[in-house]
Amino acid sequence: MMLAGLRSEVEELKALCERNDEILIFGHKDADGDTLGCSLAFAEALRLRGKRVHVVIPPPLPEKYSWMPGFEHVREEPPAGSSIQLVLFFDAGNMERSGSAVDLIPEQATIVNVDHHTSNSRFGDVNIIEPSAAAVGEMCLDMLEQFGWEVTPTMATNLYTALMTDTGGFRHENTTAQALQSGARLAALGADPSYIATMVYKSRPLTTLKLSGLSMASLRVELEGRLAWAKVTRSMLREAGAVMAEAEGIIDTLNSIAGLELAIMFKEVGSRLTKISVRSRGEVDSAALCARFGGGGHLRAAGAELPLPMDQATEAVLAAAREAVARTRPMEGAHASRRPQRI
């Protein structure tokens, strides 16, 4: 089991869950399939054991995941006047990642932090951190099985969604033999891989495709094809009739360019707030690059928020990215244009 080295922490979590009748679960803002899948599956597991559970995820919630079992029960903040003693965080590198609602957590509550990011700040009273896990959903499957708790088909659906999305449809480097075995276990427990893949990857609204086209028109390639970047601006959102959550998959399109080593997506959230998504296929550490701007993540996938206008954020991040790429060796077999392109 992947959590063998965390057995005491896992047993402590089980004891805390059994001891508390009301439990609060936090996912992170800009919710993805992993934080949603874990939160919803664990909430169901706890409700089956007679617990009152509140799942809190900062808005806006991504409509692309509205089909997930239990999605309709997600709330924006904890219940008023609550005296909750146990709070679980799934897939959050730090508490700030879960938005301002964390300020409403009762001071006396025990916080359990379950994550797989190497950059996790270990903010919990109990920290269950396993960087070798392909997704936190994979960790949740192991924990539930160690607890001896039933994994229902709807729980398996949510955990499979977590695993599938965090491996990029089982295409990223974290698609290990262990991850594939976990996917097979979840399918045997009732998850339908074909249905889930269709809902995640083949059910996009027209506005998402329009936004992707506008963003791709801003694509720039530099450093002999080793660095690519693009933008999503507020004017693009208005033109496409889209919301920022629909930009989620565009970075993966960037990251599909042959010979590319580093891809960066800039998102204009506000006049003085820019978010970046970073993907790496070469020697550049995405998490280290994002850490320079207060963010974090994994070697191959990371992100950050910069309190800067889009132009200033773009200039600062690209300067750091160019420096990082220049310090590394080109990948073997890399091939691309030999000069910066306007595409």
Secondary structure, 3 states (H helix, E strand, C coil): CCCHHHHHHHHHHHHHHHHCCEEEEECCCCCCHHHHHHHHHHHHHHHCCCCEEEEECCCCCCHHHCCCCCHHHCECCCCCCCCCCEEEEECCCCHHHHCHHHHHCCCCCEEEEEECCCCCCCCCCEEEECCCCCCHHHHHHHHHHHHCCCCCHHHHHHHHHHHHHHCCCCCCCCCCHHHHHHHHHHHHCCCCHHHHHHHHHCCCCHHHHHHHHHHHCCCEEEHHHCEEEEEECHHHHHHHCCCHHHHCCHHHHHCCCCCCCEEEEEEEEECCEEEEEEEECCCCCHHHHHHCCCCEECCCEEEEEECCCHHHHHHHHHHHHHHHHHCCCCCCCCCCCCCCEEC
